[in-house]
């Protein structure tokens, strides 16, 4: 009969004292014979088990382990399935010849105690804090109310909301020890930027420095523009390659700061999707891998890492993709939704601040600026010369104070954010292919003007949790507001 690896091939007949003869299939024939031509050297009987080809003896468990190339526990399980029944109990201790030692009674070790009589926790639990002890000091901020001194976070926004301009403005503020978004930087330090969008960031940095009056200083800022390896490869951790790159970046960043005689204060990476390697951006597992990568990079470098990312279609719903993006970082700043007017006032919102204030914002708007910088020009013969170059770009002009999100002037701070969201939802409904309709003639509206049903708006406000149901019931509506 044909042989299969790991199976004991029994070919002999049963004898009077129930013994068996078989081929030891786990070893090759010493004479090179095929399995069906080999001698039945393996003897199995009540007297024992022995391979007379090698003069080697076996217990039943040893035989299964050898024949199936498996562990001892797997061999025991295999034998139990075949020899144990409701009426038969096999003594495997007798088969193995090993009698297990009785387990000693476990005694809980006596803990150490503090001077106050409290037990000292094991080292694995860390140092405790007891109610009534002095409260630990909060970790310092690199930019008060906005950027922690260490850790990592996101700067999110829809397309065209000037995230890169704000990242560069932050770099200039940190490197020069100035103010960012109206908040004074606490420590002037080195900034390392991973710039992957090819967006003329060098000119923008010079413009931001000129706007602050520090263009003539040799600021400790360096940009790296070679695309890093992906954190994930087809949804799986690209661990070895990513770890090497992040180790190299952290070591270089610290060395750069040391060479400039300052602390390493900030690493910026723009944008996340050029590095993450998402296969499914909605996957919590993939989002956690990316979060762990940023956390590890920040810890290695010993500074804050700011990562730019994109908001979803509903800017108020937060960052695009898995919810782990919202739950894991220390801080999330937001530049909001895309707008048509480049120069209109906007808000940099603190969407999330762990152990700090969220739901506050700083007003900003963009201004034109012309800047002249040295420009490298390559001649036809391959030689390079440096020439002055004048270009136009934008710079960020900041307001001076933090205020509740949605409040741009003297509006009621309690109502403005709610009203802003309600109007934004109304605009989406009016322009929606299903929810928006051309107003009928009886409305006496200009031809082509669109609208939506009030009930549709009410239900969407409830769904988006802008208002609760009791605050948008029929009795709260103005008279005559039941129609379209």
LOMAR-559366 format. One record per atom (N, C-alpha, C): residue in one letter; z, x, y negated. Coordinates in steps of 0.001 Angstrom, whole numbers, plus 500000, padded with zeros to 6 digits. Atoms other than C-alpha are relative to their C-alpha. Last residue first. Example, Ala and Ser with C-alpha at 12.3 -4.5 7.8 and 13.67 -1.06 7.14 Angstrom:
2
s499940499180501190 s507140513670501060 s500730499230498910 a500000500890501190 a507800512300504500 a500000500900498800 
// end
This chain:
484
x500551498662499895 x501824458327426323 x500277500785498711 x501401499867499650 x504128455312426287 x499572501441500072 x500230500226498581 x507917454897426456 x498552500267500417 x500472498758499379 x508599456549423091 x499709499834501466 x501449499924499990 x508787453348421036 x499449501225500680 x500680501277499782 x512422453813420186 x498494500198499959 x500242500778501210 x513608457399420462 x499286498706500336 x501287499768500631 x514742458502423911 x499890499215498708 x499924498920500976 x518440458742424836 x498688500209499266 x499207500446501138 x518544455319426538 x500125501079498925 x500736500878500896 x515609456296428744 x500818499611498780 x500207501343499482 x517415459266430260 x499350499120498958 x501389500356500279 x516913462815429071 x499681498619500561 x500347499757501398 x520525463946428685 x498578499619499663 x499286500953500850 x521638462277431918 x499648500188498527 x500565501345499948 x518917464003433888 x500688499054499023 x499656500707498776 x519846467546432883 x499568498540499872 x498992501032500236 x517901469429430271 x500413499439501350 x499841499873501453 x515952472705430456 x501030498987499525 x498589499912500404 x516572472737434207 x500169500309498521 x499801498639500518 x512895473466434980 x501420500222499495 x500324499052498927 x512765470353437183 x500257501438499564 x498898500060499026 x514571468323434514 x499774501021501103 x498820499392500641 x512142469469431832 x501195499995500944 x500176498549499943 x509235468706434215 x501178500723499348 x499743499535498639 x510543465177434762 x499848501508500120 x498575500139499698 x510786464531431029 x500333500557501389 x499273498951500718 x507302465930430352 x501483499960500351 x500359498737499334 x505750463713433033 x500752501155499363 x499229499949498756 x507695460737431631 x499702501281500767 x498636499605500322 x506302461476428164 x500850500115501262 x499045501095499960 x502761461315429517 x501410500523499720 x499464500197498658 x500479464123428413 x501011498885499949 x498578500284499933 x498255464836425422 x500450499917501437 x499413500194498679 x494807465999424412 x501489499718499899 x498606499544499973 x492834465642421164 x500636499624501328 x499810498811499179 x489106465250421872 x501424500504500081 x500770499951498754 x488433462855419007 x500246501311500738 x501330499388500142 x491192462804416391 x499321500123501359 x499934498542500184 x494058460459417315 x498596500548499808 x500541499698501326 x494024456692416800 x500155501483499677 x499036499084500632 x496257456333419913 x499569500375498575 x498918500760500623 x494209453253420817 x501084500890499370 x500295500429501377 x491175455520421338 x501154499281499329 x500886501167500103 x492699457189424445 x499819499547498550 x499305501197500462 x494150460716424268 x499020498838499842 x500478500301501351 x492249463276426361 x500624498679499564 x501106500957500107 x494424464094429364 x499560499890498544 x500520500215501354 x496775466898430452 x498801499059499996 x498999500676500840 x498810466704433663 x499505499713498595 x499541501262499417 x496011467457436130 x500890499231499038 x501161500767499530 x493934470198434443 x500417498632500534 x500196499984498560 x496941471454432496 x498855499095500426 x501178499215499668 x496558472010428752 x499722500062501498 x501148500522500751 x498919469214427760 x498718500716500407 x500396501286499434 x501361470189430513 x498752499450499320 x500612499778498684 x501460473860429503 x499514498689500614 x501313499394500220 x502070472924425834 x499268500231501323 x500897501047500481 x504895470592426822 x498588500539499795 x500356500804498836 x506502473390428864 x499047498876499607 x500899499183499186 x506393475720425847 x499538499224501236 x501325500026500621 x507840472987423647 x498999500823500805 x500557501344499863 x510782472461426012 x498592499927499423 x500461500181498625 x511388476208426305 x499361498631500191 x501139499108499780 x511538476653422533 x499440499826501409 x501196500580500614 x513723473592422108 x498769500856500274 x500356501182499227 x516286474904424579 x498721499364499462 x500569499570498716 x516330478353422987 x499527498816500835 x501302499328500077 x516683476821419472 x499456500444501353 x501154500826499681 x519436474246420162 x498700500777500136 x499827500735498746 x522697476222420370 x498718499296500424 x500042499100498845 x521781478919417843 x500141499251501317 x498781500262499246 x520964476314415194 x499939500787501303 x499986501170499144 x518132477952413308 x501361499832500654 x498727500695500155 x518828480406410476 x500067498739500852 x499561500043501396 x516122482901411373 x501360499371499917 x500738499022500805 x514529483942414656 x500428500006498547 x499617500146501399 x516854482272417161 x499316501089499189 x500664501130500618 x515073481964420500 x500326499821498540 x501426500103499710 x517444484217422429 x499422498745499362 x500338500771498794 x520816484456420716 x498492499883500170 x499756501415500233 x521040487230418123 x499670499241501271 x500118500807498795 x521238491014418089 x500310498549499661 x498815500572499354 x520719492642414715 x499637499255501271 x498798499153500015 x518469495019412799 x501157499447500813 x498934500623500758 x514959493757413333 x501271500812500169 x498883500738499418 x512525496265414704 x500798499244498956 x499057500169501110 x509054497434413672 x501108499066500482 x499044501102499917 x507115498739416661 x500889500012498761 x498615499562499844 x504060500904416062 x500899498769499978 x498947500907500437 x500360500230416527 x501354500653500178 x499243500599498922 x497348502512416763 x501013499027499417 x499221501167500374 x494671504082414621 x500692499427501232 x500181501216499221 x493351507590415122 x500889498885499503 x499315501142500586 x492814510740413112 x499687498751500805 x500625501270499647 x491942513932414967 x500834498867499421 x499254501185500415 x492599517495413867 x499225498730500333 x500440500524501286 x490819520105415983 x500879498822499603 x499055501010500486 x491907522315418850 x499562499596498599 x499470499723501335 x489138524162420649 x500934498863499608 x499202501058500613 x488130524336424287 x500533500453498656 x498867499520500795 x485360526394425813 x500704498825499342 x498752500032499250 x483217524795428518 x501206500520499245 x499908498794499185 x479827525797427080 x501318500084500781 x500985500054498930 x479238522231425902 x500067501219500911 x501391499763500400 x482449522338423899 x499072499956501216 x500687499062499122 x485766520780425018 x498532500099499585 x501416500327499829 x487853519232422242 x499361501065500886 x500706498985499227 x491666519212422257 x498577499520500244 x500811500597498939 x493067517048419428 x499251501122500723 x500898498975499463 x495809517908416973 x499359499479501278 x499376499085499040 x497200514715415506 x499001501079500367 x500837498833499754 x496449512460412540 x500759500967500897 x499286498757499728 x498025508994412550 x499003501105500277 x501008498951499840 x496981505628411209 x500722501334500106 x499670498674500527 x499468502820411746 x498849500951500289 x501051498985499898 x499151499079412242 x500493501327499440 x500669499647501256 x502339497064412649 x498938501053500262 x500851498816499981 x503801495251415655 x499335500189498635 x501412500307500166 x506709492855415529 x499220501301499879 x500881498889500324 x510325492924416632 x498601499466499739 x501332500330500502 x513298490564416799 x499202501285499794 x500275499345501281 x516264491648418920 x498567499648499613 x501297499390500240 x517565489446421735 x499972500678498641 x500128499580501397 x520607487923423372 x498687500763499840 x500363501126500837 x520794485894426573 x499979500318498526 x501379500403499767 x522736488578428403 x499705498808499102 x500534501233500585 x525891490353427274 x498540499801500397 x500314499993501423 x527547492933429504 x499393498675499572 x498792499671500766 x529063493641432903 x499722500084498501 x498806500014499155 x525600493573434460 x501192500510499204 x499217498793500280 x523067492872431733 x501273499916500823 x498855499747499129 x520291490401432496 x500685501273499526 x499958501054498976 x517574488749430459 x501225500150500897 x499166499516498900 x518264490932427414 x500115498850500992 x498872500776499488 x515360489783425257 x500760500768501076 x499626499224498818 x513020491838423112 x501297499390500497 x498624499667499666 x511753489130420797 x500050500920501220 x499680500173498583 x508483488567418986 x501465500346500225 x498680499539499548 x507330488173415379 x500227499656501476 x498937500987500190 x503559487654414990 x501340500541500498 x499026499619501020 x501324490698414590 x501130498995499805 x499394498681499788 x499183490641417718 x501202500231499103 x499853499262501255 x498531486905417476 x500746501307500242 x501299499662500559 x497246485489420784 x500121500901498766 x500330500814501172 x500515485573422663 x498693500488499396 x501164499554500766 x501426486781426162 x499746499042498838 x501328500462499615 x504897485743427312 x498916500575499092 x500446501380500026 x508202487547427029 x498557499786500389 x500799500188501210 x509103491098426058 x499309498653499988 x501238500764499917 x511911491158428615 x499322499926498648 x500464500329501345 x514795493519429326 x498648499311500126 x501396500410500108 x516429493483432744 x499737499632498555 x500457500659501221 x519649495422433297 x498540499596500157 x498879500184500915 x521759496742436161 x499588499178498793 x499839499048501109 x518971496201438666 x501228499707499150 x499556498626499745 x519442494408442030 x500198500888498771 x498602499842499603 x519421490629441470 x500468501454500045 x499069500525501002 x516251490009439456 x501453500340500341 x500256499332501280 x513906492226441439 x500995499557498934 x499216498763500013 x515574490963444623 x499755500793498721 x498803500146500827 x514165487535443716 x500856501257499991 x498742500275499330 x510785488539445151 x501190499952499041 x499725499580498628 x507608488366443088 x501402499655500466 x500899500494498960 x506947488362439338 x500444500482501373 x500959499041499474 x509892489039437065 x499200499413501154 x499623498629499680 x511599486141435348 x498880500833500583 x499509499928498617 x511305482349435378 x500316501419500434 x498573500288499979 x511070482153431564 x500597500105501397 x499241498844500501 x507719483952431630 x501498499765500054 x498964500613500823 x506208481262433858 x500929501119499533 x500735500916500871 x503066483006435082 x500936499223499089 x500913500930499346 x505225485803436435 x499306499096498998 x499462501330499802 x506697488680434448 x498966499138500716 x500644501177500581 x505287492142434977 x500808498741500278 x500543500908498988 x507024495486435531 x499478498760499285 x500699501153500563 x508158498527433564 x499359499194501119 x501251500280499298 x510790500768435170 x499335498797499337 x500534501266500481 x513642502354433185 x498600499811500580 x501430500121499705 x515606505075434982 x499543498606499592 x500527501347499855 x519009506016433535 x498497500054500262 x500310500624501283 x520364509495434199 x499497498585500264 x498792500115500810 x521935511593436963 x499751499404498631 x500246499433501320 x518584512687438384 x501248499962499129 x500362498585499879 x519595512187442005 x499861500655498627 x498815499249499568 x521428508915441267 x499708501493500099 x499051499914501108 x518515507534439241 x501225500830500367 x500557499087501004 x516047508371441991 x500963500175498840 x499874498623499527 x518249506760444649 x499485501007498993 x498575499655500029 x518615503507442689 x500213501448500425 x499633499755501409 x514871503435442068 x501477500384499864 x500680498776500454 x514138503900445785 x500371500313498559 x499249498850499483 x516774501338446806 x499375501319499539 x498744499899500757 x515126498767444538 x500822501209500440 x500349499466501313 x511730499488446121 x501247500167499139 x500403498602499839 x513114499047449629 x499682500645498657 x498775499208499836 x514900495861448564 x499675501478500170 x499349499866501300 x511669494385447217 x501261500836500074 x500755499004500752 x509959495116450529 x500620500211498627 x499811498697499345 x512702493300452447 x499261501090499236 x498691499467500399 x512743490405449952 x500236501382500607 x499114499629498899 x509007489876450466 x501308500594499474 x498983501030499841 x507304488034447583 x501042500371501063 x499054499877501111 x505390491182446539 x501092498931500059 x499657501377500348 x503769491267449965 x501078500058498929 x500959500768499213 x501970494533450773 x500188498522499706 x499721501309499413 x503778496273447945 x498836499520500863 x500713500154498735 x502990499965447471 x500278498677500679 x499230500730498989 x505708500502444856 x499287499929501343 x499208499144499114 x504030503277442841 x500572499230501187 x500789498818499662 x501248501806440715 x500706500878501028 x500957500299498936 x503016498440440872 x499103501171500357 x499452499957498647 x506001499800438941 x498926499859501069 x499237501178499585 x504131500564435719 x500476500139501437 x500854501079500488 x505093502693433791 x498621500075500673 x501124500087499069 x508026504828434914 x499200498754499655 x500729501262500066 x510614505973432370 x498813500059500954 x501287499921499303 x513249508637433017 x499347498636499864 x500823501153499657 x516109508934430515 x498760500411500790 x499532501327500388 x519028511017429309 x499206498863500604 x501066500876499543 x518798514527430752 x500479498570499783 x499792500756498764 x521306516368428600 x498703499298500396 x499438501341500181 x520170518883426016 x500276499386501371 x498628499941500491 x519397522610425727 x500642498656499738 x499972500444501394 x515631522291425967 x501411499944499422 x500816499073500790 x515508524407429141 x499993499624498523 x499233498771500164 x518410522376430576 x499236501006499142 x498924500267500953 x516544519133429961 x500812501270499718 x500620500174501318 x513430520478431691 x501069499773498933 x500362498660500478 x515501521739434645 x499374499923498611 x498761499305500381 x517141518321435067 x499692501386499442 x499462500651501190 x513748516600434985 x501280500688499528 x500781499585501173 x512252519095437431 x500577499414498718 x499715498583500247 x515061518578439954 x499240500496498762 x498630499876500509 x514849514770439669 x500326501455499663 x499930500542501359 x511052514802439994 x501387500179499405 x500698499084500911 x511059517130443007 x500103499521498553 x499162498800500134 x513707515035444782 x499379500993499020 x498885500365500878 x511681511895444015 x500984501156499836 x500476500150501373 x508542513496445449 x501158499683499053 x500351498685500541 x510292514764448569 x499574499886498553 x498772499243500238 x511974511407449190 x499694501371499414 x499369500470501229 x508663509574448738 x501264500806499681 x500837499606501136 x506887511695451332 x500647499589498688 x500011498538500142 x509674511457453912 x499224500434498764 x498738499344500326 x510382507760453406 x499879501490499728 x500708498714499979 x507062506004453180 x501041501088499717 x499523498901500844 x509027502882454057 x499175501267500192 x498953499225499329 x506873500166455640 x500430501174499124 x498773500768499830 x504914497426453853 x501134500728500680 x500285501209499225 x501516499029454335 x501280499237500337 x501358499885499470 x502849502380453105 x499768498810500915 x500289500617498703 x505892501921450923 x498548500233500364 x498693500181499361 x507348504021448095 x499834499408501390 x499467501361499964 x503808505087447251 x501364499985500690 x500208500701498720 x503102508713446445 x500629498615499937 x499088499607498917 x503082509650442757 x499608499342501313 x499410501142499306 x500046509260440477 x500876500451501160 x500574500040498651 x499532512385438368 x500703498890500779 x500999501058499853 x500420511551434757 x499275500008501344 x500648499611498749 x503639513398433955 x499055498866500382 x500690501028499210 x504813513079430342 x499350500619501221 x501109499506499191 x507413515320428684 x499421498837500793 x500692501052499254 x509803514547425843 x498858500640500770 x499976499729498550 x512381516946424369 x499433498827500802 x499133500909499256 x511312516515420706 x499926500288501500 x500432499744498638 x509890519448418806 x500916499210500924 x499030499413499082 x510453517948415375 x499371500227501379 x500047498538500076 x507630517454412847 x500970500669500972 x501234499475499407 x507025513836413818 x499963501518500022 x499607498854499178 x510668512881413167 x498774500658500635 x499807498805500814 x510205510455410259 x500412501219500789 x498569499715500097 x510780507334412348 x500289501240499161 x499365501167500603 x507264505986411803 x501493500209499813 x500309499992501427 x505940509489412476 x500676498838499289 x499211498929500620 x507754509613415843 x499764500034498494 x498602500444500007 x506340506221416847 x500901501043499357 x499874501027501027 x502853507369415798 x501444499501499903 x500045499353501316 x503181510591417784 x500167498975498884 x498741499268500183 x504290508619420856 x500047500677498638 x498971500988500299 x501375506205420424 x501356500662499807 x500181500422501391 x498901509070420243 x501084499012499594 x499651498850500852 x500286510535423482 x499889499635498519 x498579500005500301 x500280507119425177 x500407501151499091 x499893499185501220 x496521506837424960 x501458500096499538 x500102500856501180 x496766504024427576 x500177500771498689 x501071499386500779 x496032505880430778 x499758499297498686 x500965500998500442 x498171503389432730 x498872500584499157 x501083500182499040 x500117505860434851 x498929499019499539 x500936500885500699 x502718507378432540 x498729499882500821 x501085500106499032 x505700508892434390 x499054498939499445 x500776501219499834 x507885509803431413 x498946500159501097 x501146499708499139 x510675512362431290 x499284498690500266 x500657501163499411 x513105512061428360 x498797500473500815 x501378499817499556 x515581514705427234 x499486498726500681 x500258499267498771 x518716513821425325 x498533500045500352 x501381499508500071 x520328512510422155 x499741500853501242 x500189498594499631 x523493510646423167 x498522500353499859 x498712499304499954 x524859507370421752 x499868501485500293 x499905499273498730 x521563505831420603 x501270500841500004 x499963498550500072 x522229503586417578 x500165500620501386 x498766499488499382 x521199499961418083 x499950501524500040 x498861500191500882 x518657498293415767 x501314500523500530 x499775501446500122 x516070497972418512 x501246499707499173 x501006500758499261 x516416501701419143 x500375498533499929 x499631501354499616 x518236503966416723 x498840499362500747 x500104501052501015 x517925507734416403 x500498498662500506 x498659500459500340 x519098510639418558 x499997498933498931 x499644499593501373 x515681512270418430 x501406499593499610 x500215498562500182 x514981512253422187 x500450500485498623 x499044499238499188 x516575508828422674 x499851501497499745 x498644500246500476 x514733507184419759 x501023500835500759 x499818499294501276 x511418508812420642 x501421499828499492 x500003498558499727 x511687507690424278 x500232500801498722 x498701499644499437 x512690504161423222 x500082501500500259 x499075500040501126 x509584503937421005 x501414500354500454 x500197498780500785 x507503505074423970 x500932500051498797 x499515498870499195 x508956502354426214 x499874501304499225 x498535500030500074 x508448499788423430 x500602501138500813 x499608499606501352 x504788500745423044 x501519500056499878 x500163498550500087 x504341500588426830 x500387500508498613 x498951499313499231 x505841497082426986 x499903501514499860 x499631498715500617 x503591495826424182 x501158500707500706 x498786500250500781 x503336492146425232 x500646501300499535 x500221499956501438 x499692492440426317 x501222499697499164 x501007499072500478 x500156491302429922 x499893499927498476 x501359500311499603 x503412489490430634 x499034501005499386 x500753500788500972 x506719491210430192 x498649499650500567 x501029500898499512 x509371493155432037 x499309499259498872 x500552500573501218 x511429496224431192 x498820499155500437 x501385500363500248 x513416496801434354 x499764499666498526 x500286501371500410 x516639498575435234 x498524499819499711 x501416500293500178 x518271501704436615 x499803498536499626 x500460501153499237 x521606503460436795 x498518499772499773 x500543499636498688 x523163505719434182 x499630498723500741 x500119498543499999 x523959505527430457 x499416500506501317 x498843499263499475 x523250501812430324 x499743501506500011 x500323499027498960 x520426500528428053 x501267500703500478 x501361500044499466 x520603497385425870 x499761500911501207 x500483501359499734 x523986496341424429 x498659499934500727 x499059501116499912 x524650499859423096 x499301498662500145 x500288500800501194 x521832502335423834 x500904498783500070 x500898499096500712 x522937505053426262 x499557499354498696 x501390500421500141 x525856502826427249 x499215501091499287 x500612499934501330 x529232504004428523 x498542499557500039 x500922498874500079 x530748502747431783 x499305500014498643 x501378500354499711 x533619500346431165 x499111501240499883 x500899500044501153 x537085501874431237 x498597499623500447 x500903498851500139 x539222500975434231 x499063499833498808 x501371500359499648 x541861498280433518 x499106501227499835 x500933499888501123 x545417499632433489 x498568499732500461 x500321498613500350 x547292498355436576 x499123500030498751 x498918499479500829 x548650494791436501 x499816501460499649 x499813500804501199 x546509493603439365 x501234500483499244 x499052501090499852 x546084496478441753 x500135499242498686 x499456500365501303 x543026498736441891 x500879498777500208 x499812501391500411 x542297500421445195 x500381499879498527 x498753500112500748 x540769503858445884 x500176498574499497 x499958499533501381 x538126503844448565 x501353499773499345 x499899501149500905 x537824501683451664 x500086500407498539 x501270500734499992 x536537504495453912 x500008498818499051 x500934499375500936 x539516506649452868 x498689499233499919 x500749498860499440 x541848504237454633 x498998500537498985 x501195500350499216 x543963502020452364 x499351501238500591 x501106499197500516 x547489503151451399 x498761499678500823 x500691499121499047 x549943500348452193 x498860500748499322 x501269500563499553 x552014499084449247 x499334500944500997 x499870500725498745 x555684500075448977 x498731499352500495 x499644501388500279 x555670500991445302 x500111499167501265 x498634500039500511 x555784504708446127 x500466498603499696 x499847499435501336 x552665504193448187 x501460499956499594 x499626500926501067 x552739503605451922 x500101500747498682 x499206499356501038 x551086505283454886 x500254498994498890 x500639499521501238 x549924503063457699 x500962500792499125 x499116500316501118 x551450502910461222 x499380500535498715 x499269498882500607 x548644503048463716 x500828499537498803 x500431499870501388 x547849499824465582 x500786501120499335 x498892500163500926 x548518500373469254 x499498500249498581 x500246499544501367 x545792499846471757 x501207499692499130 x499704501033500977 x547001499584475331 x499835500558498593 x498646499939500566 x545297502212477395 x500200498869499004 x500029499732501441 x542233501077479283 x501415500043499455 x499603501168500801 x542730501351483021 x500034500374498516 x498608499898500410 x540781504273484436 x500370498758499188 x499728499834501427 x537553503318486096 x501489500055499720 x499106501071500391 x537263503967489806 x500375500177498537 x499254499706501221 x534246506050490643 x500845498800499651 x498916499085499693 x532876506127494174 x500843500352498791 x500104498779500826 x529656504653492891 x501067501013500356 x501309499381499850 x529298502095495657 x499914501316499243 x500049499343498696 x533034501398495784 x498668500701500204 x499115498844500095 x533117500736492032 x499994500769501314 x500757498861500508 x530041498576492501 x500889501223499791 x499039499091500612 x531995496187494746 x499258501249499525 x500234498598499683 x529371493558495439 x500994500854499226 x499534499184501110 x530479489929495462 x499864501454500400 x499882498568499730 x528561487592497745 x500459500704498741 x499080499771498875 x528901483821497881 x500225501473500294 x498779500784500146 x527424482803494507 x501034500319501082 x500261501429499882 x524939485653494629 x501318499265499862 x498861500861500285 x524807489352493745 x499585498540500119 x499045500050498902 x522371491696495477 x501142499031499763 x500597500089498663 x519145491534493471 x501018499852501128 x500950501104499908 x520181490780489870 x499536499765501436 x499255501258500048 x523227493010490237 x499073498804500164 x499407500268498701 x521056495921491354 x500740498664500018 x501109500241499059 x518887495800488226 x500545499644501386 x500513501348500263 x521970495450485976 x498900499630500987 x498984500958499539 x523574498499487601 x499502498578499805 x500033499990498539 x520358500490487155 x501010499008500567 x501171500764499581 x520105499454483493 x499907499936501532 x499721501415500245 x523678500624482896 x498820499128500409 x499038500489499003 x522970503974484587 x500260498505499821 x498613499615500244 x519858504588482493 x500911499407501071 x499286500817500978 x516316504310483814 x501435500500499849 x499863499151501189 x513728506458485583 x500699499238498880 x500499500736501172 x512981503573487978 x500071500797498721 x501262500668499703 x513192505599491225 x499408499313498775 x501053499025499745 x515844508068490002 x498645499295500160 x500219499206501209 x518119505476488343 x498835500966500191 x500740500841500947 x517654503132491322 x499705500781498718 x501350500201499481 x518652505896493783 x499156499167499022 x500774498780500248 x521625506980491659 x498551499821500440 x500312499965501437 x522863503370491656 x499169501222499654 x500992501025500352 x522596503091495444 x499601500038498523 x499322501294499951 x524364506470495877 x498951498943499662 x499932500911501141 x522073509354496638 x501013498894500266 x499364501278499734 x521774512441498865 x500141499167498726 x499189500480501130 x519283515305498506 x500553498626500330 x498628499940499508 x517883517252501497 x500987499550498913 x499314499045500886 x514619517723499547 x501451500194500402 x501003499061500505 x512217516072501988 x500624501062499118 x500044498847499116 x515162514549503849 x498907500983499602 x501399499576500019 x515818512235500864 x499920501273500836 x500321498576500080 x519164510679501754 x498500500185499994 x501384499903500458 x520930507347501404 x499683501477499812 x500280499318501256 x524141506580503268 x498522499999499672 x499366498685500008 x525578505644506634 x499764500763498710 x498580500152500279 x524832501959506127 x500737501319499967 x499256500701498943 x521192502889505942 x501446499855499580 x499010500874500620 x518428504181503600 x500693499231501126 x499300500809498996 x516320507175504700 x501107499212499306 x498844500649500631 x513729508694502289 x500626499036501006 x498839499092500021 x511467511110504189 x501247499358499408 x498909500867500461 x508839508558505181 x501299500781500030 x498964500286499021 x506033511089505371 x501087499136499368 x498766499191500050 x503107510930502976 x501003499539501057 x500038499008498928 x499641509600503835 x501300500800500080 x500059500684498712 x499889506328501805 x499989500970501181 x498772500730499708 x501101508282498757 x499972499377501398 x499960501292500677 x498236510754498768 x501217499236500482 x500519501167499308 x499038514237500084 x500055498763499101 x501077500623500765 x499433517326497872 x499423498766500639 x501274499599499404 x501431519312500444 x498810499327499317 x500055498527499988 x504749519263498526 x498681500511500562 x500022499440498642 x504081515609497785 x499900501516499916 x501321499756499407 x505009514671494198 x500139500555501417 x500369498588499943 x508385513217493265 x498647500146500693 x499778499355501303 x509298509751492011 x499668501493500004 x501189500032500876 x507653508046495001 x500186500745498687 x499375499677501288 x510297509069497539 x498898500136498939 x500543498819500666 x508526507361500469 x500722500196498670 x500916500223501119 x510511504929502610 x499487501337499472 x500624498732500328 x512618504495505730 x498941499736498935 x501364500048500524 x515055501662506210 x499505501417499751 x500342498832500811 x518240501066508192 x498523499914499616 x500473500346501328 x519539497741509422 x499830501228499123 x498855499903500902 x521578498961512434 x499571499848498538 x498893500828499527 x518932497654514830 x501191500029499048 x499440499611498720 x515992499052512837 x501245499183500320 x498544500118499927 x513874497524510084 x500485500376501400 x499486501258499454 x510336498834509927 x501515500031500062 x499549499957498599 x509125501601507652 x500535498641500422 x501116500172499060 x506979501316504491 x500446499971501463 x499414500067498662 x509428500892501608 x498881499690500987 x500982500492499034 x507879502038498288 x500605500071501414 x499761499381498703 x510672502337495709 x499043499384501015 x499687500974498952 x509174501308492349 x500195500743501322 x498681500571500174 x509339503542489220 x500373498982501060 x498912499105500417 x505638504264489076 x501301499231499860 x499806500165501426 x503473501813491028 x501173500866499569 x498712499670500600 x502145502759494416 x499991499681498515 x500092499207501229 x499339501148496408 x501363500210499375 x500000500856501200 x500000500000500000 x500000500888498756 
// end
